[in-house]
């Protein structure tokens, strides 16, 4: 394979790699894009006080949601605890009633036996 | 540090749009992508305008960001250059005969087949006519790496070009 001299090749590259012209509407579209971006409210373009107020509101919202969640969870736990307590009391009442009944029957049986 | 230079955004776009677009086009080999990159680069410039200290700094910044955005885009889209260059020439309305020689016409296509670091170094060397030191500063790469990329890229491109020329001569 024969190579042309490096200097010639160097020059050829310089001639071949001239800049392409930019598309004719590139600048127009760019300026349009830029204008649209500037019209959009930018967070850092807002006054510092507004940014602080918005941040605090968001923080308060998050904390309220968090507190609400915790409170709801605690209430649910309490409701379940109360339900379990009522069930235990009912079971104790039933047991008590059964024992009373058995006691009465034993007393009656004893009396009959003595007579 | 305060600086006296007052940038004019529109003027910067006028002056450098061809450079940014050409860098992106030669790096990606995709005209549509190159336009997108050029838009992104100039919109980013708009945001950073306050930090640009001089016209030379603006030019340096634009080159650096154009190359880095093109490399990012290439990595994202894994563009295979060779097949896309056909589209570029058709779309761009630059007929093959307008270039100085058959070899010259194909050099751009052959460039797109080089590895990305070598392509970046060669584009900055021959399109922007930067010195290896300036290329190293633009690419934020060690000078030795840039010199090596330039040498390897040039050697590879020359070999490919010679090969292509032989095929062309055989075809006549």
Interface residues (C-beta under 8 A of the other chain):
Chain A: X1 X2 X3 X4 X6 X9 X12 X13 X14 X15 X16 X17 X18 X19 X20 X21 X22 X23 X26 X27 X29 X30 X31 X33 X34 X37
Chain B: X9 X10 X13 X14 X17 X18 X19 X20 X21 X22 X25 X26 X35 X38 X39 X42 X43 X46 X92 X94 X99 X100 X101 X103 X104 X107 X108 X111 X122 X123 X126 X127 X129 X154 X157 X158 X159 X161 X162 X163 X166
